[in-house]
């Protein structure tokens, strides 16, 4: 019972000391605040990246390999001077891959660029324009919310029809029904025949709903297909993907008529490659964030130790009185440890509150999701820092001579 009472009394004294020295306590906890804020923000950003990653990968299709001139990514040695001289992809490859492949379930072609789209007096700028084959939605895992996708006959005839994304729909039409309406792009009029389901942002950055799809034949008429053609090859499952990737490489080498000694003059790109880049990015964020957080907590802990020495010195007489009336050394130790922990927890509370506000702001521009577990970890770190850096001052107070303490002025 005495132990519980001692803890309760020690906690009350600690809170009283914080109230008496509010400014000093907050200044002492400043580095703790910075450290906990950074730890929480780092975790929020990396958690947000993990949550967004799977959704973003789904936007690129499941079990898909993209055949292109340029490989994705800039990691390692990126031989752009060699890739630049490669031949471009051709539309004829689509049919030949379809004919030769035993594993491919869908083969689609697309080309991309940015453009402005107009409807009456409204203009949407930097819209992602995709010229695509009719099976493009299957490759990308896209669905139609209203209307329909353009069909093969419309591609063969070069029909000026379009399917728009949700953001473009809201920008140009608001609550008006877009189906059957005409929009202008590249100096041509296109009739809207469908609206895509809302997808959201790719990795929290690019708005994938600010887009418009048109038949690849219509795209070719306006912009040409001399460069930038992408061929997406989808497989039924992971097993087919593993076998099909090797098969696809052989098919492309056969199409390009490459000798056994010649290197590939094409790239087979997979969405899974982004995962390696994401892990590298996360590792960088963790390293920088935790080094800075560790330094802040170390400096904060030293500050707490210093202020606790000051607190012990200021209350030397109080310590002597408590010992004179029967207080045990462990009770004095507990009192000052609780005060040290309270200062650190104050920093933790303010740090988590700041991190919460910053997480909301970061999420507007990138991705950040605060995890409840990191809040618990943050307060645990504060407690550990309080115990580690408060122990020596508290131990000195506990071991002080009561007679000498009573004489202290």
QUITA-V867336 format. One line per field, one symbol per residue. phi: phi as a letter, one per 40 degrees, with the letter a starting at -180 (. if undefined). A space follows every 50 residues. Layout:
phi = ???
This chain:
phi = .cccccccccccccccccccbdcccccccdccdcccccdccdcccccccc ccdcccccccgcfbbbcacbccgbcgcbcccccccccccbcccdcccdcc ccbccabbbaabababbbafccbbbfcccbcaccccccccgcbccbgacc bccccccgccbabbccccdcccbfcccccgcbbbafgbcbccbabcccbh ccfgbcccccaabbdcccccccbgbcagcbbcbbbcaccccccccccccc ccccccfcccccccbabbbbdccccccccccccccdcccccccccccccc ccccdcccccccccbdcdccccccchccdcccdcdccccccccccdcccc ccccccccccccccbbbabccdcccccdcccdcccccccccccccccccc ccccccccb
